[in-house]
Amino acid sequence: MSHWYKPNPDGTITTHHDSDLRDARKMGLYCSITTIEKAIRVNPGLTRWMEGEIIKATIAYPKMEWEDLKAYVDRIKKASGKIAETAADFGTRLHDALQHFPQYPMDLQIIPYFEKYAAWHDANIVEIIGSELVLANDQIAVAGTLDKVVRHKTHGLLVIDYKSQDVKAKPAFYSSWARQLSFYAKTWAKKNCCETPRLMSLIVDSNEPKAPIAQLWSDEDAEKAWKETVAHAWLWAAERDFWANGPWEIADVLNETADFQNDIPV
């Protein structure tokens, strides 16, 4: 499913989750950064996870003698999808609770995880600058929703993205997370005429309530991620010949963001 956003003349941005490319051409919609990422770049970790769920479902639900192959494949797809739906539901509920922090959640299952996050937050965050911010980059006609902008006690200005994960031996951090965060950081900085925040991914282990696991992406990773993000956005638009605000060049965007960052007073 594609997610779209509509920048309005009054500066607000509305979501259009049920729209498609035809609607986008008529209405001048911006594609979401998440949709572009999924369309252009395969996530090997997600692919391995999906394959693992299919294998587990196959072992748990053997083929019946009377069952034809198509019916069996359909049954396995449904069985493996139930686990994904459960994980997605937990992640959505957790995300909603953290979005409204410090307001205490009513969801009893989420409360222990919320309390662990609250302890981490109190130990590390000076202030919340913004939460659940919808951002649009007019130059590349891309938009998205940022979880939080905060001031960290050690790392300064940060954009944070929450992820729930079934952590095994160690958490998995994916480069796609840095790319999306780089979009939020650059777009937020340009809108507010300030320094570009650093990037942090925050994993909450869905297995048990415990302190979140933080990944602070290096400045080198952040710049690499931004370059890849701009390239992805250009390729997505070029493949569809859809430029909501007119054609643009990768080099121009990168030069502008580099110059903007260098102009920030130290």
N, C-alpha and C positions, 0 to 999 in steps of 0.2 A: 504494500500500500504506500502511495506517495503522499507526503504531507506538504502543504503549501501555505503561504502567508501572503496577506494583502496589506501593503503599506497604504495608509490613508492620508489624505491631505492635512488632517489635524495632527499628524505625528504618531497616531496610534497604529497598532498592527493587529490585524485579526487573522485567526487561523481558518484554513479551509481544508480540513482533513478528507473530505469526500470529493474533492475536485480532481481533475485529471489534466493532461497536457493541453487538451482542447480548451478547457476552461481557462487554463493559465494564459493561453494566447489571447483570448478574448478580454480577460480581466487584468492582465499584466501582473500575474501572481509571481511571487518568488518561491523557488523550490527550497525545501529544508536541507540543511547541511547533512542531516542523517540520511535522507533519501539519496543524495548525491554520493555519499560514502558507500552506501550499499550497492548502488548501481555501478560504480566504477571500480571498486576495490573489494576483492573477496577477502573475508576474514577467516584465515585458516583455523584459528582456535574455535570459532563458532561451527565451522564445517566438521571438525573432529568431534565436537560435542554432539552434534546432530547424528553423526554416524554412530557414535557410541550408544545413543538412546535407541536407535533403530536396532542395533545388535542386541541390546538388552531386552527389547520388546520381542524380538524374534526368539530368544531363548525362553522367555517367560510364556510366550504364546505359540507353541508349535503348530504347524500346519495340520489341519484335520484331513483325514483320508478323502472325505466327500467334498472338500473345499477346492474350488478351482484357483489357479494362481492369481488372477486379478482380484478375486474376493479376499484372498489371503493378504495380498499386498495392501489393499485398502484397510484391512483390519489392523495390520502392523503400523500403518501410518497413523491411524487414529490412536492406537495404544501409545506409541512413542510421543505423539503430540500432547497427550494428557499431562505428561511430566513437564513439558515446556510451558503449558498453560498454567500449571501450578506455580512454577518458578516465576513466570511473568506476573502472576497475580500478587505473589509475595513482594516482588520488586516494586510494583506499582503502589501497593499499600505502604511500604517502607518509604518510598520516595515522597509520597504525600505527607507522611508524618514529618520527615526531615525538612520538607519545604515550609511547613508551618512552625518549625522550631522558633522560639522555645515553648510554643503552645503544646500542652500535653496531649497525646493521642488518646482516642477512645477505644482503639483497637487493642484488645488485651494481648493478642499474640505479638504485636509490634512493640509494646511498652518496654520489655526487657532490652531489646535492641536500641530503642530510642534512648534509654537511660545510659547505655554504654557510649552512645554517640554524644550525649550531653556532657558526660565526664570528659571525653576527648575535646569537645568544643571549649569547655571552660578552661582546660589546660593549655589550649593552643591559640584560640581566636580572640583577638582584641575587640573587633566589632564586625557586624554584618552590614555591608554597604548596600547590597541588593540581593533579592531572592526571587527565583523563577522569573527572570527577566527575558522578555521577548526582544530579540535584536535582529536588525536587518541591515545588510551591507548593500547600499544602493549601487556601488560600482560594479559588483559582480552579481547582483540580483539574487542573493542567497540570504536565508533567514534561519532562525532557530531559537530555542529556549534554553537559557543558561540557568543552571541550578543555583549557584551563589557566587557573589563577589564578596570577599572578606579581607580583613587586615589580620595577618598572621603574626604572632609574637616574634617568630624567628625569621620567616621568609618574606614578610612584608605583604604587598598587595597580591592577592591570588584570585584566580577563577577556579571554582571547585565543581567537579562532577561526581555524583554519587553512583556507585555500582553495587548491586547485590550479587554475590557469587558463592557457589558451592565450592569452598576452598578445600583443596585436597592437602597435599604435602606443603604446597606454597601457593600464594595467589598468582594469578596470571594477569599481567598488564599488557594491553594491546596498543599498537601504534595508532590504530584508528581513534582511540580515546584522545591521544595528544593532538591529532589533526582537528577533531571537533573542538577541543579546548582552545586550540590556536585561533580558530575562527572567532570564537567568543571573545578571546582576549584582545585580538586586533580590532574587532568591530566595536567592542565596548570602549576601548581606549580612544578610538577615533571619534566616537560619539561624545565622549566626555572630555576630550582634549587633555588627556593625562597620560602618564606612563603606561606602558603595556604590562598588564599583570602577568605573573608567573603562573604556571599550570600545575594543578594538583588533581589527581584521581584518588577517590576515597572508596575503598572496598569495605562493604559490610558482609561478613561471613554469614550466609543463610543457615548454616548448620547449627550454630549456637550463638547466643549473645556474648560478644566480647568487643574489645576496643577496635575501632575501625583501623584498617591498614592503609596508610597513606603512601602515595607515590608522587614525589615532586619531580616533574620532568625537568631535565637540564635546559639551560638556555639554548644550547646547541640543538637539542631535540625539538625544542619549541620552534626555532627558526626553520628547521628542516620540515617540520610538520606543516607550518604555514605555507611554505613553498609548494608542498605536495597538495595541500588543500586548494590553493589557487589553481594549480594545474588540473586537478580533478574537476573543479567548477567550470573551467574553460572547456575541457573535453566533453563534459556532460552537455553543455550548451551547444557546442559545435556539432556533436552527434545528432542533436535534435533540431539544429538550426533555430534555436529559440534563445533570443537575447532580449529579456524583458525591458532593459533600458538601453538597448543598442549594443553592438559588438564592442569588445574590449580586448586588450592584449595582456598576457601574463606578465611580461616585463614591466608594463606601465603600472600595474597594481603593486608588484613587488617593489618597484622603485619608490612609489608614493608612500607605502607603509614604512619603508626603510628611512626615507627622508623625514617622515612624520615622527618616527621614534627618535631620530637623532636630534630633532628640534626641541625635545622635552628638556626643560632646565633640570640640572642635577643639583 
